Amino acid sequence: MNSQKLRTGLFAVAITVSAVLAGQAGTAQGIDSTAKKVGHKTASLAVKGASKITDKTYKGKEGPGGQTVYIDKHDKKYYVDEKGKKIYLKASQIHDKPE
């Protein structure tokens, strides 16, 4: 009878430890995910700000998803994605902005 209580107690401790560790892993993953989102947003804002200063804005035009289109010093057209990366466009991907 005493060994049965010991097994039950050890089993309960094992389940509790597993639940705590799984919860911590989920929390850490959530923090990593949030940090990545914040980092991507910061990078995107920084690149967009730099683009507005150094490059021209293509007035009256937009990218395939309604993004602002910029023109660099080599006359290449691009937009900045949500991760802060410049995506260069073909002429067929640029559309007039709706009024």
C-alpha positions in Angstrom: 0.0 0.0 0.0 2.8 2.4 0.9 4.6 1.7 -2.5 1.3 2.5 -4.3 1.1 5.9 -2.7 4.8 6.5 -3.6 4.1 5.6 -7.2 1.0 7.8 -7.3 3.0 10.7 -5.8 5.9 10.3 -8.2 3.5 10.2 -11.1 1.8 13.4 -10.0 5.1 15.1 -9.6 6.2 14.0 -13.0 3.0 15.3 -14.6 3.3 18.6 -12.7 6.9 19.1 -13.9 6.0 18.2 -17.5 3.2 20.8 -17.4 5.4 23.5 -16.0 8.2 22.9 -18.5 5.7 22.8 -21.4 4.2 26.0 -20.2 7.6 27.7 -20.0 8.4 26.5 -23.5 5.2 28.0 -24.8 5.9 31.3 -23.1 9.4 31.4 -24.5 8.1 30.8 -28.0 5.5 33.5 -27.5 8.2 36.0 -26.4 10.4 35.0 -29.4 7.4 35.5 -31.8 6.6 38.9 -30.3 10.2 40.0 -30.5 10.4 39.0 -34.1 7.2 40.9 -34.9 8.6 44.0 -33.2 11.9 43.6 -35.0 10.3 43.3 -38.4 8.1 46.3 -37.7 11.1 48.4 -36.6 13.1 47.4 -39.7 10.2 48.2 -42.0 9.7 51.6 -40.5 13.5 52.4 -40.6 13.8 51.3 -44.3 10.6 53.3 -45.3 11.9 56.4 -43.5 15.3 56.1 -45.2 13.6 55.5 -48.5 11.5 58.7 -48.1 14.7 60.7 -47.5 17.0 59.2 -50.1 14.7 58.0 -52.9 11.8 59.5 -54.7 8.2 58.4 -54.1 6.4 57.3 -57.3 3.4 59.6 -57.2 0.1 58.3 -58.3 1.3 54.7 -58.4 1.2 51.7 -56.0 2.6 48.2 -55.7 0.7 45.0 -56.2 -0.8 45.2 -52.6 -1.3 48.9 -52.5 2.2 49.6 -51.1 4.0 52.9 -51.6 6.4 52.6 -54.6 9.9 54.3 -54.4 12.4 55.0 -57.1 16.1 54.6 -56.3 19.1 56.4 -57.8 19.3 53.7 -60.5 15.7 54.3 -61.5 14.6 51.0 -60.1 11.1 50.8 -58.6 10.5 49.0 -55.3 8.3 48.8 -52.2 9.3 47.9 -48.6 7.6 44.7 -47.2 6.5 44.1 -43.6 10.0 42.8 -42.7 11.8 45.8 -44.0 13.1 44.2 -47.2 13.1 46.1 -50.5 11.1 44.3 -53.1 11.9 45.4 -56.6 9.1 45.6 -59.1 8.6 45.0 -62.8 6.6 47.6 -64.7 3.7 45.2 -64.9 3.4 45.1 -61.1 2.9 48.8 -60.7 -0.6 50.2 -60.9 -2.3 53.5 -60.7 -3.6 54.5 -57.3 -7.4 54.6 -57.1 -8.9 58.0 -56.7 
